[in-house]
């Protein structure tokens, strides 16, 4: 937790009572000011006996070299979970539509795109690159994450979603992101950077942020007849560049945004094509999907 400086220790000061009160007060204010309907207010408000503070645990990233740990904040009964799910149900389909050409949701999609690309472009010296976005969920500043959602909605030219004003959606997103609290090892913590991995909204915020970060990279790869695919924080590129040129570009991409750091592995397809190509890809990307679901 110390590495990303994303968490503030509250020691023994339990934030749950205040969080329950502030969540309901905020929703009531939105209702009284007509930002949300009565039905939405009743849907999102909470009762003391149905909520509990989130807790932190770790899962190993078995598909990553060195088997690093991924922190998960489990908040199935967290006071903001209803709002988070509500927003995610609104926003995730919009992101999927916006980023359908560069993101995937399953290993089958990766294989299909790779197969179609390889029929036209694969050579013995074709490069294969997998990149991991380091600590994506905790490295995106909260304000910039919310701005990424606003940029997405502007990009899609939306003024409202299901009758809900964009400003209302942004207000609710901000409340969720700024109120991630959890317990760990008999202490309480407040997340002050990034979002909780385990909160449905966090995934959509991270995806939206990455979508705008990667625009120039995608354009560059497409202009060189390469293939770019991303699954959350795993990126796959195959392209007919020299390894020196690709590594130079990766260094350049790592200077685009101080919050995004790409850890890359580059190899030639001759080393694995075609006998080990599919298994390599699945090991590098697709097995990571199970750890993130």
Secondary structure as UniProt FT lines:
FT   TURN            2..5
FT   STRAND          7..11
FT   HELIX           16..32
FT   TURN            33..34
FT   HELIX           38..44
FT   HELIX           48..50
FT   STRAND          54..60
FT   TURN            62..63
FT   TURN            65..66
FT   STRAND          69..74
FT   TURN            76..77
FT   TURN            79..80
FT   HELIX           81..98
FT   TURN            99..102
FT   HELIX           107..121
FT   TURN            124..125
FT   STRAND          127..133
FT   TURN            134..135
FT   HELIX           136..139
FT   HELIX           142..155
FT   TURN            156..157
FT   STRAND          160..161
FT   TURN            162..163
FT   STRAND          164..165
FT   HELIX           166..177
FT   TURN            178..179
FT   STRAND          181..184
FT   TURN            185..186
FT   STRAND          187..191
FT   TURN            197..198
FT   HELIX           200..213
FT   HELIX           215..223
FT   TURN            224..225
FT   STRAND          227..231
FT   TURN            232..233
FT   STRAND          234..239
FT   HELIX           243..253
FT   TURN            254..255
FT   TURN            258..259
FT   STRAND          262..268
FT   HELIX           269..271
FT   TURN            272..276
FT   HELIX           277..281
FT   HELIX           282..286
FT   HELIX           287..292
//
